[in-house]
């Protein structure tokens, strides 16, 4: 059996820039930084009443196409969660909202939505839950150019909601592509955070970022990356993940948590298959699609992550969707 060799020497780790920029909003400060807190998902939850609020969060870059069957698969059969948050990138112009409302109609209703061209965010709650909504506001912030003829602008949309006295902000974003544009993605996150999060930091209980953040695997070539994934050794690549590296440097996402990257990189696939890109571009696989969260007051609210995984049974895009199940409980009720 042939061994993979020393993976550190295989990939090599380089600094992106010697000129460290100002950290993003409340994400970081000038002191030492431990990076994003990686937490294991607790598999035992079935959305029981032991929690005060259970949320299913889904992000998916749709590659400009939609089918009702894919959206039904995306939402899953278990609908015992309270809130459903669906963030979409490169969403087509038509049918998405209608399809989602139809697919969720047996159990949930649309509470709010936010759109910026192809960046969408939808928030669903149980039927007859409108009385629990005390505040709901949609916002958006664009970065970069006009999005071109196909309208795939980069930026973010947000929904802030006070639901059953829990104040939350959900941000669906799509950042600049390509492995070398790490600093640009950091800057885009900074602008989005300053625009959407700077006003009410002390009054939020939960902040969730979801989307195609487009961070890649640093200094890695295609063949060894694909070989590791093929042999179910993708965990070796986690230390090369640009998002985690930037967080550890103190550039982004101070105080945030994310589930373990136990699933395969979600980009880039051949549409209609579970095979990685075989086009002339032959993209290096990467965990571009992520969900991160932060509890503002951990003394009063406990958050438990019950799943963090890709949905590999969906084939309609060159990205695989990612979902997280997060349950909140008041510590001092």
C-alpha positions in Angstrom: 0.0 0.0 0.0 1.4 3.4 -1.0 1.5 6.0 1.8 0.5 9.6 1.3 3.8 10.9 2.7 4.2 14.0 4.9 1.2 16.2 4.2 2.8 19.3 5.5 5.6 19.1 3.0 3.1 18.1 0.4 1.1 21.3 0.7 3.4 23.9 2.3 1.9 26.7 4.3 2.5 30.4 3.3 1.4 33.7 4.7 -1.1 35.6 2.6 0.1 39.1 3.3 2.7 40.7 5.5 0.5 43.8 6.0 -2.1 42.7 8.5 -5.4 44.6 8.0 -7.7 45.9 10.6 -9.9 43.1 11.9 -13.5 42.8 10.8 -15.9 44.8 13.0 -16.5 42.9 16.3 -14.8 39.7 14.8 -11.4 40.4 16.2 -9.2 42.7 18.3 -5.5 43.5 18.8 -4.9 40.7 21.4 -4.1 37.1 20.7 -6.7 35.1 18.9 -7.5 31.4 19.1 -9.5 31.1 15.9 -12.9 29.7 15.4 -14.1 27.3 18.0 -14.6 23.9 16.4 -17.3 21.8 18.1 -18.5 18.3 17.7 -22.2 17.9 16.8 -24.3 16.1 19.4 -26.2 13.5 17.4 -28.8 12.6 20.0 -31.3 15.5 19.4 -34.5 14.9 17.5 -35.8 18.5 18.1 -37.2 17.6 21.5 -38.8 20.1 23.9 -35.8 20.0 26.1 -34.7 23.1 24.1 -36.4 26.4 24.0 -35.7 26.9 20.2 -34.5 24.6 17.5 -33.3 26.0 14.2 -32.4 24.2 11.0 -29.9 26.3 8.9 -29.2 25.5 5.2 -26.9 27.2 2.7 -26.6 26.3 -1.0 -25.0 27.8 -4.0 -27.6 26.8 -6.7 -25.5 27.6 -9.8 -28.4 29.4 -11.3 -30.8 26.4 -11.5 -33.7 25.1 -9.5 -35.9 22.1 -9.4 -38.7 21.4 -6.9 -37.4 18.0 -6.3 -34.0 19.4 -5.2 -35.7 21.8 -2.8 -37.8 19.0 -1.2 -34.6 17.0 -0.7 -32.9 20.1 0.6 -35.5 20.6 3.4 -35.6 17.0 4.4 -38.4 14.9 5.9 -37.9 15.7 9.5 -39.7 19.1 10.1 -39.8 19.1 13.9 -37.5 22.2 14.1 -39.0 25.6 15.1 -37.3 27.9 12.6 -36.0 27.1 9.2 -33.3 29.4 7.7 -32.4 28.9 4.0 -29.6 30.9 2.5 -29.1 30.7 -1.3 -26.4 32.0 -3.6 -26.6 32.1 -7.4 -30.3 31.5 -7.1 -32.3 31.8 -10.3 -34.7 34.7 -10.8 -37.9 32.7 -10.7 -39.8 30.1 -8.8 -37.4 29.7 -5.8 -39.7 31.4 -3.2 -42.8 29.8 -4.5 -41.2 26.3 -4.5 -39.9 26.8 -1.0 -43.2 27.9 0.4 -45.0 25.0 -1.3 -42.4 22.5 0.0 -42.7 23.8 3.6 -46.4 24.5 3.6 -47.5 21.3 5.5 -45.6 22.4 8.6 -44.2 25.9 8.2 -45.0 29.4 6.9 -42.7 32.1 5.5 -41.9 34.7 8.1 -39.5 36.9 6.2 -37.1 37.1 3.2 -34.3 39.2 1.9 -32.8 39.3 -1.6 -29.9 40.9 -3.4 -30.0 39.7 -7.0 -29.0 36.1 -6.7 -28.3 36.1 -2.9 -31.4 35.1 -1.1 -32.4 34.4 2.5 -35.7 32.9 3.7 -36.9 32.4 7.2 -39.8 30.0 8.0 -41.6 29.4 11.3 -44.3 26.9 12.5 -47.8 27.6 11.4 -49.5 30.1 13.7 -46.1 31.4 14.9 -46.6 35.0 13.8 -47.6 36.0 17.3 -44.1 35.0 18.5 -42.5 37.5 16.1 -42.0 40.9 17.9 -39.6 42.3 15.3 -38.4 41.4 11.9 -36.3 43.4 9.5 -34.5 42.5 6.2 -31.3 44.2 5.1 -28.7 43.9 2.4 -25.2 45.0 1.6 -23.4 44.7 -1.8 -19.7 44.5 -2.4 -17.9 44.8 -5.7 -19.4 45.4 -9.1 -22.9 45.3 -10.5 -23.1 41.5 -10.8 -23.0 41.3 -14.6 -25.7 40.3 -17.0 -26.5 37.1 -15.0 -26.9 39.2 -11.8 -24.6 37.2 -9.6 -23.6 40.1 -7.3 -21.3 39.5 -4.3 -22.5 40.7 -0.9 -24.9 39.7 1.8 -28.5 39.8 2.9 -29.6 39.7 6.5 -32.8 39.0 8.5 -32.9 40.2 12.1 -35.7 38.8 14.2 -37.0 38.8 17.8 -38.7 35.4 18.0 -40.1 34.4 21.4 -37.9 36.9 23.1 -34.7 35.5 21.4 -33.0 38.2 19.3 -31.2 36.8 16.3 -29.5 37.9 13.1 -29.0 35.6 10.1 -26.6 36.6 7.3 -26.5 34.9 3.9 -23.4 36.0 1.9 -21.5 35.3 -1.3 -17.9 36.4 -1.3 -15.3 36.8 -4.1 -14.0 33.6 -5.7 -10.5 32.2 -6.4 -7.8 31.0 -3.9 -5.6 34.0 -4.1 -8.3 36.5 -3.1 -8.1 35.9 0.7 -7.5 39.5 1.6 -10.4 40.6 -0.6 -12.8 38.2 1.1 -11.6 39.4 4.5 -12.3 43.0 3.4 -15.7 42.1 2.1 -16.6 40.4 5.4 -15.4 43.6 7.2 -17.6 45.8 5.1 -20.6 43.5 5.5 -20.1 43.2 9.3 -19.8 47.0 9.7 -22.9 47.6 7.7 -25.2 44.9 9.1 -23.9 44.2 12.7 -22.3 47.3 14.1 -25.5 48.9 15.5 -26.9 46.3 17.9 -24.0 44.1 19.1 -25.2 44.2 22.7 -28.8 43.3 22.0 -28.2 40.2 19.9 -28.5 36.7 21.4 -27.5 34.8 18.3 -25.6 35.7 15.1 -25.4 33.2 12.3 -23.3 33.6 9.1 -24.1 31.2 6.2 -23.2 31.1 2.6 -20.6 30.6 -0.1 -17.7 32.2 1.7 -15.4 31.0 -1.1 -12.4 30.3 1.1 -10.2 27.6 -0.4 -7.6 25.1 0.6 -4.3 26.9 0.8 -1.2 25.9 -1.2 -2.7 22.6 -2.3 -2.5 20.9 -5.7 -5.4 18.9 -7.2 -4.0 15.4 -7.2 -3.0 15.0 -3.5 -6.2 16.8 -2.4 -8.4 14.5 -4.4 -6.4 11.4 -3.3 -7.0 12.3 0.4 -10.7 12.8 -0.1 -11.0 9.6 -2.1 -9.3 7.7 0.8 -11.7 9.5 3.3 -8.7 11.4 4.8 -10.1 14.9 4.1 -9.6 15.8 7.8 -5.9 16.2 6.9 -6.9 19.2 4.8 -8.6 21.1 7.5 -5.4 22.7 8.7 -5.0 24.2 5.2 -8.5 25.7 5.1 -8.1 29.4 4.5 -11.1 30.4 6.6 -9.8 28.7 9.7 -6.3 30.0 9.0 -7.6 33.6 8.7 -9.6 33.2 11.9 -6.6 31.9 13.8 -4.6 35.0 12.6 -7.3 37.2 14.2 -8.6 38.5 10.9 -12.2 37.2 11.0 -14.9 35.6 13.1 -13.6 36.2 16.6 -15.8 34.3 19.1 -17.6 32.3 16.5 -18.2 28.5 16.5 -18.4 26.0 13.7 -19.0 22.3 13.6 -16.3 19.9 12.6 -15.5 19.7 8.9 -16.1 16.0 8.8 -17.9 16.1 5.4 -16.1 16.2 2.0 -15.4 19.6 0.5 -18.6 20.9 -1.1 -17.1 22.5 -4.3 -16.6 22.0 -7.2 -18.6 19.1 -8.5 -19.7 18.1 -12.0 -23.4 19.0 -12.2 -25.6 15.9 -11.9 -23.0 13.8 -10.1 -20.9 13.3 -7.0 -17.7 13.6 -9.0 -15.4 16.5 -8.6 -14.8 18.9 -11.5 -13.4 17.4 -14.7 -13.8 20.5 -16.8 -10.8 22.3 -18.3 -10.5 24.4 -15.1 -10.2 21.3 -12.8 -10.9 23.2 -9.6 -9.2 22.0 -6.4 -12.0 20.9 -4.0 -12.7 23.2 -1.1 -15.1 23.8 1.8 -16.5 27.0 0.3 -19.9 26.6 1.9 -20.1 27.2 5.6 -22.3 28.0 8.6 -20.9 29.8 11.7 -22.6 31.0 14.8 -22.0 33.1 17.9 -23.9 33.4 21.2 -23.5 36.8 22.6 -24.3 36.0 26.3 -23.2 32.4 27.0 -24.2 32.9 30.7 -27.8 33.0 29.8 -28.2 31.0 26.6 -26.7 27.6 25.8 -26.3 26.5 22.2 -26.0 22.9 21.2 -25.1 21.9 17.6 -26.8 18.6 16.7 -25.6 18.3 13.1 -23.3 19.9 10.6 -23.1 18.1 7.3 -23.3 18.4 3.5 -26.3 17.1 1.6 -24.7 14.9 -1.0 -28.0 13.6 -2.5 -28.5 16.8 -4.4 -27.0 17.0 -7.8 -28.4 20.1 -9.5 -25.4 22.4 -8.8 -21.6 22.4 -8.8 -21.9 23.0 -5.0 -23.3 20.6 -2.4 -25.6 22.2 0.2 -24.6 22.4 3.9 -27.0 22.1 6.8 -26.7 22.7 10.6 -29.2 21.9 13.4 -28.8 24.3 16.3 -30.8 24.2 19.5 -30.9 27.0 22.1 -31.9 26.8 25.7 -32.2 29.6 28.4 -29.8 28.8 31.2 -31.5 31.1 33.6 -35.2 31.0 32.6 
